[in-house]
Amino acid sequence: MLPCVEWGPTPHGNAKVINDTADFYRFFDATPHAEFLRQRAKRTIEQDLPKEIQFLQSSDTFRTGAESMIDMPERPLKQPP
């Protein structure tokens, strides 16, 4: 972008941009961010959610089996918070 920016020195040793450069910086490229989020969403849908569902189903099956074999109040069978 530097060849497109006209600038000049200031009395305090800084650089002052002379031409209008707002269009160069107005919109940043969010492609890498969007790709990262898409990958995370895809992994969540394809891997994490099915594993979580399987865990919950197994937990429910275990709880049902334990309740049918052991006459205990429900409270001790619940998972701790």
ChimeraX attribute file (.defattr): number of C-alpha atoms within 10 A of each C-alpha:
attribute: neighborCount
match mode: 1-to-1
recipient: residues
	/A:1	7
	/A:2	6
	/A:3	5
	/A:4	10
	/A:5	13
	/A:6	13
	/A:7	12
	/A:8	11
	/A:9	10
	/A:10	10
	/A:11	6
	/A:12	6
	/A:13	8
	/A:14	8
	/A:15	12
	/A:16	11
	/A:17	12
	/A:18	10
	/A:19	10
	/A:20	10
	/A:21	13
	/A:22	8
	/A:23	7
	/A:24	11
	/A:25	9
	/A:26	7
	/A:27	8
	/A:28	7
	/A:29	8
	/A:30	8
	/A:31	9
	/A:32	9
	/A:33	9
	/A:34	11
	/A:35	11
	/A:36	11
	/A:37	12
	/A:38	12
	/A:39	11
	/A:40	12
	/A:41	13
	/A:42	12
	/A:43	12
	/A:44	13
	/A:45	12
	/A:46	11
	/A:47	11
	/A:48	13
	/A:49	12
	/A:50	12
	/A:51	13
	/A:52	11
	/A:53	11
	/A:54	12
	/A:55	12
	/A:56	12
	/A:57	12
	/A:58	12
	/A:59	14
	/A:60	12
	/A:61	12
	/A:62	13
	/A:63	15
	/A:64	12
	/A:65	11
	/A:66	13
	/A:67	14
	/A:68	10
	/A:69	8
	/A:70	8
	/A:71	8
	/A:72	11
	/A:73	9
	/A:74	9
	/A:75	8
	/A:76	8
	/A:77	13
	/A:78	10
	/A:79	8
	/A:80	6
	/A:81	3
